[in-house]
Amino acid sequence: MNAKKLLARWLISAACALVLIGGLWPLACPATAQDVQGDVLFLFDTTGSMYGELGVAQSTAGDILSALAAECNPGFAVAHYRDWPPEDTLPWELVQDVTLDQPSVVNAINSLSAVGGGDWPESVGWALHNSLGIGWREGSVKVVVLVGDAPPHDPDLGADGVLGTADDLPFATVVSELVAAEVRVIGVYARSDPDTIAYWNQVTNATAGRAAIGLDNPAELTTVLKETVCQVITDHVPTQAGGSLRGGVFHDANRNGTWDVGEEGLPGVDFTVYSPGWETTGYTGDDGTYGVVALSESWWGVRVTVPAGWEATTPTDRWGYYISKMGTVYTGINFGLATPEDEEAAPFVLPETGYTAWAGPLLLIAVGLALAGAGLLKRTPHQR
């Protein structure tokens, strides 16, 4: 090989090496937390039962902020809530808006006191709703650390503080607002009240794609904050409003598994929407329909509980609805119920779930193409 050809090959090899290194560089040196701007609102329930957790936050505030600043350098804000009159007079208060000044944040946390409280529910929904309007910095990943031990009023009383008026705020509406605004909530709950856990899981799963975090004792709060806040900031994925599942439960008078014209919806039927490690329950409305919104990326299912005196004419557990990061809406997930007196009709046919009817043929085509690409379906020429 002459010198010119050797030099040409060397140059080509060097160019290929540079291209390869350029392609692998993002994998070898991934973006660090310092490349992402985040803002964190610490939102505390400050009723009397939160004395222990608030005390831990105050005694370790400086340590927590320093650790987070070293890892992902976010801005910080502080707010708290209790309840509406007559139980309390502090449904929400912003004590410190977003700032990089750590001493101001420490002072704000130390200014809080855990007192009062009356009935069990607190103004959680109103506090989360108001968190949307604080001074989040443009381009920041917005994170709310919700620390409490009591469920929200559902619906919350709204701006007028009066239940039963037009501005009442259902918790599901608040969750949808948070998802649409791309505010991620890290739910941290003290004690083990089932209602609190359910609501904390609902908002945390919908906005941050994870389960809420329970504290076995107040001292764990420091570790939880250090381990989760920067991870949520750096793992962020821009999203649109989360997906939803909608459908109804109907009186399938002809037992054909289809909600036909003239067949009535059945109100008050228990339903559960679930994904791995998370679920929420509810009742069908007056027209027999249901809907759960702001569901995060995952596989989802719906199941219903058959009331006494009724029989199922469709599956009572429907699984296989995939919601993408960009949000996916499924409608018509219906469940038929009949009474023993209803007439027999066509034989039962399993209705389609989230998978479409053409998914099977497409899967076979994809497998065939994969095998062909691997050379397993390559035609062998005849020997002459």
C-alpha positions in Angstrom: 0.0 0.0 0.0 1.5 3.4 -1.0 1.8 6.4 1.3 -1.2 8.3 -0.3 -3.6 5.4 0.3 -2.3 4.8 3.8 -2.8 8.5 4.6 -6.3 8.5 3.1 -7.3 5.5 5.2 -5.9 7.1 8.3 -7.8 10.3 7.7 -11.0 8.4 7.1 -10.5 6.4 10.3 -9.8 9.5 12.3 -12.9 11.2 10.9 -15.1 8.1 11.8 -13.6 8.1 15.3 -14.5 11.8 15.8 -18.0 11.2 14.6 -18.3 8.2 17.0 -17.0 10.1 19.9 -19.3 13.0 19.1 -22.3 10.6 19.0 -21.3 8.9 22.3 -20.3 12.0 24.2 -23.8 12.7 25.5 -23.9 9.2 26.8 -20.5 9.3 28.4 -21.1 12.8 29.9 -24.9 13.1 30.5 -26.4 16.4 31.5 -25.9 17.1 35.2 -28.4 18.6 37.6 -26.6 21.9 37.2 -27.9 22.1 33.6 -31.5 22.2 34.7 -33.1 25.2 36.5 -35.6 24.2 39.2 -37.8 25.9 41.7 -39.1 24.2 44.9 -42.1 25.3 47.0 -42.1 23.7 50.5 -45.8 23.5 51.3 -46.5 22.5 54.9 -49.7 21.6 56.8 -49.2 23.6 60.0 -52.1 22.3 62.1 -51.2 21.0 65.6 -50.8 17.4 64.6 -47.8 18.3 62.3 -45.7 19.5 65.3 -43.1 16.8 64.9 -42.5 17.0 61.2 -42.4 20.8 61.2 -39.9 20.7 64.1 -37.6 18.4 62.0 -37.9 20.7 59.0 -36.9 23.7 61.1 -34.0 22.0 62.9 -32.5 20.7 59.6 -33.6 23.5 57.1 -30.1 24.8 56.6 -28.7 21.3 56.0 -31.5 20.4 53.6 -31.1 23.6 51.5 -27.3 23.3 51.4 -27.5 19.7 50.2 -30.0 20.5 47.5 -28.1 23.6 46.3 -25.0 21.5 46.0 -26.8 18.9 43.9 -29.1 20.9 41.6 -29.1 24.5 42.9 -32.8 25.2 42.8 -34.7 28.3 43.9 -36.8 27.9 47.0 -40.2 29.2 48.3 -42.2 28.5 51.5 -45.9 28.4 52.1 -48.3 26.7 54.5 -52.0 26.0 55.1 -54.5 25.0 57.8 -58.3 25.3 57.1 -61.2 27.6 56.5 -63.2 29.4 59.2 -64.7 28.4 61.6 -62.0 25.6 62.1 -59.2 28.0 61.3 -58.5 31.3 59.5 -55.5 30.3 57.4 -56.4 28.2 54.3 -53.2 29.3 52.6 -50.3 31.7 53.1 -47.1 32.3 51.0 -44.4 33.2 53.5 -41.4 33.4 51.1 -41.6 33.6 47.3 -39.0 32.0 45.0 -35.5 33.1 45.9 -31.9 31.8 45.8 -31.2 33.4 49.2 -31.0 30.4 51.5 -31.0 32.4 54.8 -34.3 34.0 53.9 -35.8 30.5 53.2 -34.5 29.2 56.5 -36.1 32.2 58.3 -39.4 31.6 56.6 -39.5 27.9 57.6 -38.5 28.8 61.2 -41.3 31.4 61.3 -44.0 28.6 61.0 -45.8 27.1 63.9 -48.0 24.0 64.2 -51.1 25.1 66.0 -54.9 24.8 65.7 -56.9 22.4 63.6 -60.5 21.3 64.1 -62.2 18.9 61.7 -60.1 16.4 60.0 -60.0 17.6 56.4 -57.8 20.6 55.6 -57.6 23.2 52.8 -55.1 21.1 50.8 -56.8 21.7 47.4 -56.9 25.4 47.9 -53.3 25.5 48.9 -52.2 23.5 45.8 -54.4 25.7 43.6 -52.7 28.9 44.9 -49.2 27.4 44.4 -49.8 27.8 40.7 -49.6 31.6 41.0 -46.3 32.1 42.9 -43.2 33.6 41.3 -41.9 30.6 39.5 -38.9 31.6 37.4 -39.4 31.3 33.6 -38.1 28.0 32.3 -37.8 26.4 35.7 -39.0 22.9 36.5 -41.6 23.6 39.1 -41.8 21.3 42.2 -44.1 21.4 45.2 -43.1 19.4 48.3 -46.5 18.8 50.0 -46.1 17.7 53.6 -49.2 16.9 55.6 -51.3 14.3 57.4 -54.9 15.1 56.6 -57.0 14.8 53.4 -58.4 17.8 51.5 -61.9 19.0 51.6 -63.3 17.5 48.3 -64.5 19.8 46.9 -62.6 22.6 48.6 -64.5 25.8 49.4 -62.9 28.1 46.8 -62.3 31.8 47.0 -65.5 32.7 48.8 -64.8 30.1 51.6 -68.4 28.8 51.2 -69.2 25.3 50.2 -71.9 24.7 47.6 -71.2 27.7 45.4 -69.9 28.1 41.9 -66.2 28.4 42.8 -66.0 25.1 44.7 -62.8 23.3 43.8 -62.9 19.5 43.4 -59.5 17.9 44.1 -59.5 16.3 40.6 -59.8 19.8 39.1 -56.8 20.9 41.1 -54.8 17.9 39.9 -55.7 18.7 36.3 -54.5 22.3 36.8 -51.2 21.1 38.2 -50.6 18.7 35.3 -51.5 21.3 32.8 -49.1 23.8 34.4 -46.4 21.1 34.6 -46.1 21.5 38.4 -44.7 18.3 39.9 -45.9 17.5 43.4 -43.8 15.3 45.8 -46.4 14.1 48.3 -45.0 13.4 51.8 -47.5 12.1 54.3 -47.2 11.6 58.1 -49.1 8.8 59.8 -51.2 6.3 57.8 -54.7 7.8 57.3 -56.1 5.9 54.2 -57.8 9.0 52.8 -54.7 11.1 53.0 -52.6 8.4 51.4 -55.1 8.1 48.5 -55.2 11.8 47.8 -51.4 12.2 48.1 -50.9 9.3 45.7 -53.4 10.7 43.3 -51.6 14.1 42.9 -48.1 12.7 43.1 -48.6 10.0 40.6 -50.4 12.3 38.2 -47.8 15.1 38.3 -44.5 13.4 39.1 -45.2 9.8 38.0 -44.4 8.2 41.3 -46.1 7.2 44.5 -46.3 9.5 47.5 -43.8 8.9 50.4 -44.9 7.9 53.9 -42.9 8.8 57.0 -42.5 6.1 59.7 -41.2 8.9 62.0 -40.7 12.7 61.6 -36.9 12.3 61.5 -37.1 10.7 58.0 -38.3 13.9 56.4 -34.7 15.3 56.0 -33.5 12.2 54.1 -36.7 12.1 52.0 -36.2 15.7 50.8 -32.5 15.2 50.1 -33.1 12.1 48.0 -36.2 13.1 46.0 -36.2 16.8 45.2 -33.3 17.1 42.8 -34.2 13.7 41.3 -37.7 15.0 40.3 -36.1 18.2 38.9 -33.5 16.4 36.8 -35.9 13.6 35.7 -38.4 16.1 34.4 -40.1 15.5 31.0 -42.1 18.3 29.4 -45.7 17.2 29.3 -49.1 18.2 28.2 -52.2 17.6 30.2 -52.2 14.0 31.4 -54.4 11.3 29.9 -57.9 10.2 31.0 -60.2 7.2 31.1 -63.9 7.7 30.6 -66.9 5.5 30.3 -70.0 4.3 32.1 -72.0 1.6 33.8 -75.3 0.8 32.1 -78.4 -1.4 32.5 -77.8 -3.9 29.7 -81.5 -4.9 29.4 -81.0 -7.1 26.3 -77.7 -8.6 27.7 -75.8 -8.0 24.5 -72.8 -6.2 26.1 -73.4 -3.0 24.3 -74.8 0.3 25.6 -77.8 0.6 23.2 -80.1 3.6 22.7 -82.7 3.7 25.5 -80.6 1.7 28.0 -80.1 3.7 31.2 -76.9 4.5 33.0 -76.6 3.2 36.6 -75.5 5.8 39.2 -73.6 5.1 42.4 -71.7 2.1 41.1 -68.2 1.6 42.6 -65.3 1.8 40.1 -61.5 1.7 40.5 -58.9 3.1 38.1 -55.5 1.5 38.7 -52.0 1.1 37.4 -49.0 -0.8 38.9 -48.7 0.4 42.5 -51.5 3.0 42.4 -55.3 3.2 42.3 -58.1 5.6 42.9 -61.8 4.8 43.5 -65.1 6.6 43.0 -68.8 6.2 42.1 -70.6 6.7 38.8 -72.5 9.9 38.4 -76.2 10.5 38.1 -76.1 9.5 34.4 -74.0 6.4 35.1 -70.8 7.8 33.7 -67.3 8.2 35.2 -64.1 9.9 34.3 -60.6 10.1 35.8 -58.2 12.7 34.4 -54.6 13.7 34.8 -53.3 10.1 34.7 -49.6 9.9 34.1 -47.7 7.7 31.6 -48.3 4.1 32.4 -50.6 1.1 31.7 -54.0 1.5 33.2 -57.1 -0.5 33.9 -60.7 0.0 35.2 -62.8 -2.4 37.3 -66.3 -2.1 38.7 -68.0 -3.7 41.7 -71.2 -5.5 40.7 -74.0 -4.3 43.1 -76.2 -6.9 44.8 -79.1 -8.0 42.6 -77.2 -7.4 39.4 -75.2 -9.6 37.0 -72.3 -8.6 34.7 -72.8 -8.9 31.0 -69.3 -7.5 30.2 -66.0 -8.0 31.9 -65.8 -6.2 35.2 -62.1 -5.6 34.9 -60.7 -4.0 31.8 -56.9 -3.6 31.5 -54.6 -2.5 28.7 -55.0 1.2 28.2 -51.6 2.8 27.7 -51.3 6.6 28.4 -48.2 8.2 26.9 -46.1 11.0 28.2 -48.0 13.4 25.9 -51.4 12.3 27.3 -53.9 9.9 25.8 -57.7 9.9 26.1 -59.8 6.8 26.1 -63.6 6.9 26.0 -66.4 4.4 25.9 -64.9 2.0 28.5 -68.4 0.8 29.5 -69.6 -2.0 31.8 -72.9 -3.7 31.4 -75.1 -5.0 34.2 -78.4 -6.9 34.0 -80.9 -8.3 36.4 -81.9 -12.0 36.4 -85.3 -11.0 34.9 -83.7 -9.4 31.8 -84.2 -11.3 28.6 -81.5 -13.5 27.2 -80.0 -12.2 23.9 -76.9 -12.7 21.8 -74.1 -14.8 23.3 -71.5 -12.8 25.3 -68.6 -11.4 23.2 -65.5 -10.0 24.9 -65.4 -6.3 24.0 -62.2 -4.6 22.8 -60.0 -3.0 25.4 -57.3 -0.4 24.9 -55.7 -2.5 22.2 -57.2 -1.9 18.7 -58.5 -4.6 16.4 -55.6 -4.3 14.0 -52.9 -4.6 16.7 -52.5 -8.4 16.1 -51.9 -8.2 12.4 -49.5 -5.3 12.8 -47.6 -7.3 15.5 -47.2 -10.3 13.1 -46.0 -8.0 10.3 -43.5 -6.4 12.7 -42.2 -9.8 13.8 -41.8 -10.9 10.2 -39.9 -7.7 9.3 -37.6 -8.2 12.3 -36.9 -11.8 11.4 -36.2 -10.8 7.8 -33.8 -8.1 9.0 -32.0 -10.7 11.1 -31.6 -12.9 8.0 -33.8 -15.7 9.5 -36.3 -15.6 6.6 -33.6 -15.1 3.8 -34.3 -17.3 0.9 -31.8 -20.1 0.3 -30.9 -20.5 -3.4 -31.2 -24.0 -5.0 -28.0 -25.8 -5.6 -27.4 -26.5 -9.2 
